[in-house]
Amino acid sequence: MKKDSTASASEAAAEVRPASAKGSAPARKTASAQSPAPGKKPGKKAASAKKAAAGRPGAESRTALVRRARRINRELAELYPYAHPELDFENPFQLVVATVLSAQTTDLRVNQTTPALFAKYPTPEDLAAAVPEEVEEILRPTGFFRAKTRSVIGLSKMLAEEFGGEVPGRLEDLVRLPGVGRKTAFVVLGNAFGRPGITVDTHFQRLVRRWKWTQETDPDKIEAAVGALFPKSDWTDLSHHVVWHGRRICHARKPACGACPVAPLCPAYGEGETDPEKAQKLLKYEKGGFPGQRLNPPQAYLDAGGRPAPPLGAG
């Protein structure tokens, strides 16, 4: 990703470091897998001294907020250069169905379930004519399978009857489909049609509030507030970066603060484990050496050391 032209190195150096509720972040950037020198363990006194030296500045200006937000995104782009949607799909129809199925479950479970679904019902016309009970049985592992069956059959019927069997590329058309809201629509627009959009899922909401990019709680208001901090062209990749960071490092209950490269820019530093060695053990997916969520991930992810997820029933 190109460096943001509005935030030069000199501007970044002049940024105001946000205050932390439990101590400021260390002044130096922490690599995701950084370890102390051989034979040495990080001392508590040294860590405390770093925190004390960081200080507690006053309120952050709008300009400083924009610079800090864009700098965080640049750091995440370097950490996750292979970030991508974590739902397996081969066309817009598969993506819209998979995204609807991802509600209240993991992308991994959806990816393990959709191969059987799309093998039996490869087109909207096929799924529109499906026997609901048969679809329910396939979707059972995703949870809420009856409601999801109604949604995917319903959206397939609308696609077949009103859109010629094609997924529309306009927001106003997508949100008319059963089970499709703004979040799902932006996933489809950004990743199937290349049209910028911000995906406000639970990870995105949690992180942008931790970073104090916004205090809004309504997804639509979060989308507007965060979108105003970035060029529209950044929105889709920004969504991937934030969601990936939430899944891998900045977890809801135990964020791995000591293994986080954006710790110096984070007002919430200290809410999680700050010891680098202990934080390293909290990392998930490829950052922790475990398989990702896609059975068929992009080649760039595999080249970076990521591993495919196992199919359903493989353990």
N, C-alpha and C positions, 0 to 999 in steps of 0.2 A: 504494500500500500504506500502511496506517495506521502511524503511528509506534508503536514498541513502548512500552507504558505502563510497563514495568518499568525502562526505561533513560531517564531524563530527561536534559535538557541538562546539568544540574549533575553527574549521575553520569558522563556521557560525558566531561566535562572532567576528572573525577578518575581516569579510567582509567589503568592502568599501561601504558605503551608497551612492547611486547615487544622483546627484543633481536634484532638481526640478525646472521647469520653473517658478512656482508660489509659491515657498516655499517648504521646505522639509517636509516629513511626520512626524507625531509624533513618538517619540522614542518607545512607547509601542504599541503592537499589538492591533488593534481595533476589537472587536467582532462584528459580523454582526448585532446583535440586542442589542448592548450595550447602556445603558441609564445612565444618571447621578444619583447620590445618591438621595434618596427621599428628596424633599424639596429644591433641589439645581439645578441650571442650569449652564451649562458649561460657564465659564467666558471668554470673548474675550481676556483679558490680559493673562490668563493662556495659552490659545491656541497659542497666539503670542509668548510667552516665549518658549514654546515647539519647535516651528518652528525655532526660533532664535538659540536655543541650539543645534539643529541638525547639523548646519554647512553646508558648501558646499565643499565637497572634490573634488579632481581632477579627471582626466579621469579614467575610470574603466578598469582594466586589463582583459585579456581574462579569466584568472583563476577566478577572482572575478565575471565576468559575468556568467560563468558556475555555480558557487556556488549559486549566487543569483537566476538564472533561476530555478535551481533544488529546491531551498528552496521555491520559489513561488509555484511550482508544488506540493510540499509536503503540504504546507498550504492549497492549493485548494483541495487536496485529503481529508484533514480532514474536510473541509467545505462542500464538496459534495461527501461523501462516497458512495452515491447511484447514482452517475452520470451514464447516459446511453444514447444511441442514442434516440433522441426524436421523431423518426418516428415509428409508429406502424407497426410491421411486424411479420410474423410467419415462413417465409422461405426466402432464398436468392432471389427468384424471386420477392416476394413482396417488399423486401428491395430495390432492384435495381430500380424497377418501382417507388416506393415512393420517392426515392432520386432524380430521374429525375424530378418528379412532383414538388419537393420542390423548384425548381428554381423560383426566383422572387415572392415567396409567403412564408407564414409561415408554419412550421411543423404542427401546429394546424390545419390549413385549409386543408392540405394534409390528415392528420389523419381523419378529418371529411368527406373526400371525398372518400378515398380508400375502406371503407367497401362495398359500393355499387359496385365499380369497380371489386373487387376481388370476390364478391358474384356472379356476372354475368360471369366473366372471370377468373376462379381460376388457370388456367395453361397458360404457354406460347402459347401452341397450340390454346387454346380458344381465347386468345387476338389477336393472329396472324390472325385468321379468322374473327375477329369482323368487323362490319360495322362501318367505321370511324365516321359517323354522330352520331351514338348511343354512341360511346365512347366520342365524343366531348361534348355531352350533360351532361354526367356524370362529366367530367373534367372541365366544365365551371367555377365552383367556384374557381379553382386554378389559373385562369388567363392564357393568352397565350395558351388557350386550344387546338387550332388547331395544333400549332407546337408541343405541348406535346403529342397530339394524334398520330401524325406522328412518334414521337420518340418511344413511348411505343409499338405501333403496329410494328414498324420497328425492335426494339430490340427483340420483341417476335418472329418475323419471323426468325431472325438470330439464336436465341436460339433454335427454333424448327428445323431449317434446318441444322445448323452447329454444334450444341452442344447437340443434343439429348434431347432437352427440359430442359437442366440443365444449371444453371448459372456457368460459368467457374470460377475457383479459381486463375487465373493468371492475373496480371496487363495487360500484353500485349494483352490478349484476351478480357478483359473487356472494354478497351478503344476503341476497334473496334465496340462495340455496339452503335447504333444510340443514341445520347443524352448523352452518358457516357464519361466524361473526367476523369482526374486523381483524382479530388476531389471525385466524385461519386464512382470511382473504389476503393479508399482507404476506404470510408465508408463501402462498401460491403466487402472488404477483411478483415478489422478490426473487423467488427461486425457480419458477417455471417460465416467467415472462421477462425477467430482468428489470422490473419496475420497482424503484426504491420504496421501502416500507419498513416501519419499526414494529417488531413483534414483541408485544408486552405480555410475556408469560410470567409465571411465578418467580423464576430466577431473575428475569430482567427487573421486575418490580423490586425485589429484595435488594439487588445490588445498587440500583440507581438511588435508592433511598439511603443505603449505607454510605454511598459516596456523596450524599447531599446534593445530587444534581437536581432533585425536586423533593418536596414534601407531600406531593399529591398522592392519593391512594386510589383514585378512580383510574382504570386503565386508559381511558380515552384522554384524560387530562395528563397522565404520565407521558403518553405518546406525544402530545402537543408540546409539553414542557421540554422533554429531552430532544425532540426533533428540532426545537429552536436553537439548540446548542451546537448543532452540526450541519454541514452542508447536506442537502437532500441526497446527493450521490453516495454519501457514507452510510445511509440508514440501514441498508440490508446487511452489509458486513459488520456494522456496529452491533446489530442484533445478535449475529453469530458470536462475535467476540464476547459480549456480555454473558450470553447464555452459557457458552462453553466455560467461561471462568466461574460461573455459579455452580456448574456441575462438577468441576474438577478441583477447584481450590477454595472458593469463597462459599462454603456450604452454609446451609441455614442454621444448623445447630453447632457445628464445630468448624468454623472457618480456619483454614491453615494459614494464619497471618505470617508465621515465620518462614513460609515458602512462597510468599506472594510478591511478585515483582512490582506491583503498584502500591505496596505498603507505604512508601514515603508520601503518597498522594491521597491516602485514605483516612478520612476523619474517624472511621470506626476501627482503626488499628488497635489491637489489644482485646477485642471482643472474643477472639479465638486464640488458639495455641501460638505463642510467639517464639518458642524454642525451635530453631531450624530442624533439628533431628526429629523431634516429636511431630512437628508440622509435616515433615516429609512423609510420615506414615499415614497421614490423613488424605493424601492425594488420591484421586480416583481416575479411572480410565487410563489412557496412555501415560499420563503424568505419574501415575502410580504403578505402571507396568502391567495394567490389566486391559482386557479387550474393550473396544469401544461399543457403541450401541447399534451400529449398522452391520448387517450381514455382508453387504456389498458396498463398502466405503470407496470414495474416490482414490485414485492411484496416488495422489499427492499425500494423502493421509497414510497410506501404506508405506510410501517412501520415507516418511518422517518417523517410522517405527511403530505406527499404530497397528493394532491387530483387529481383524473382523470379529464380530460377536458370533457365538454359536447359534445354530438353528434351534427351533423349539424342540424340547425333549432331549437335547444333547448334553444337558447338565449345566 
